[in-house]
Amino acid sequence: MRRQRLFTRLMLAALLGVLALAPAACGRKGSPVLPPGETDQFPSKYPKTTDPQTGVFSS
């Protein structure tokens, strides 16, 4: 009985630790930076070409 209670508390502590540290692993810190030599192309038009699409389902 005592061993089960200890196991339950350890699992609860591990779960709370994972939940507490999870936000630290999300996302990049800081502003986005373009790679050298690239220019900002926002907003872009879709589709980029006016050519008809080809593929399996085109007729």
Summary of the structure (lengths in Angstrom):
residues: 59
radius of gyration: 25.7
end to end distance: 70.3
largest distance: 72.0
contacts: 57
relative contact order: 0.06
helix: 41%
strand: 0%
